[in-house]
Amino acid sequence: MYKIIHKKFLQDRGCEDIASKIYQHFIDVNWISKEYFENSSPAEQVRDYIAGMTDRYFERVFKEIMLPKRVTTFTSNGDL
């Protein structure tokens, strides 16, 4: 599970996907010092982000990555 999550967030970090949770909850926050980001590699940043997750949040993130989203939009006649 860890490898999958780490790979996903490292890819998001590499392509600067600002919609990713790592940006929303870790990189684009003002309470983490700029020095930290200047002195750490992207892999270390992803590791630290994951290390700060609760078990429940870690599992939820894993499910979001691995399980397809449910379709919730239907046309007016009930077809997809």
C-alpha positions, -999 to +999 in steps of 0.1 A: +000+000+000+028+024+009+046+019-024+015+027-044+007+058-024+043+070-025+045+065-062+013+083-069+022+114-048+057+114-061+043+116-097+019+143-086+048+162-070+069+158-102+042+171-125+031+198-100-005+185-100-020+212-077-053+193-075-035+165-057-039+160-020-002+164-014-004+200-027-037+208-010-027+194+024+011+196+025+029+217-001+006+247-005+002+253+033+018+282+050+027+265+083+056+244+068+088+264+063+102+272+029+135+259+042+121+225+045+111+224+008+144+239-002+165+213+018+145+181+011+139+160-020+105+154-035+108+117-023+115+129+013+085+153+011+062+125+000+076+103+027+070+130+054+035+137+041+026+100+043+042+097+077+018+124+090-013+105+079-035+088+103-042+051+096-078+058+086-068+086+062-040+064+047-065+037+040-090+062+025-063+077+002-053+042-009-089+033-018-093+066-037-062+057-058-070+020-064-108+018-066-127+034-095-151+062-088-188+053-088-208+069-116-234+092-102-245+112-132-275+099-152-294+113-182-330+124-179-343+090-192-322+070-167-295+059-191-258+064-185 
